Amino acid sequence: MQFYELAVTTYLQEEIPFDGVNEVLAKNINRAMFLDEELAELHPQNRFKHYVFSGFSPIERDKVYRAGRVYVFRIRSFDEQFITKIKNCLRRVNRELKVVASEVVVQ
């Protein structure tokens, strides 16, 4: 079975504690979804969205991700169109983090 992985390199604009990373990433992915008409329609539906995302890498030993540093997180989906759209939309969301680069890998 084939899936698509989006590796997103980000520059943190503010400090994020380890236990807040998933919330920050989820909020930024949600904001990005509202920047595309089709993804905005998908977002409020009460069903599986068929994507998952990781936390930041590398992991900080002191459990605090520092502002001014670069980290990578990944989004995986079976839907190539979703990955392509979210890649384009994430670049336009600049709250706690700024997307520096992103790359789609087919697995």
Beta strands, then each sheet from edge to edge (+ up, - down):
strand 1: 4-12
strand 2: 16-17
strand 3: 51-53
strand 4: 64-65
strand 5: 70-77
strand 6: 97-106
sheet 1: 3+ 5- 1+ 6-
sheet 2: 2+ 4-
end
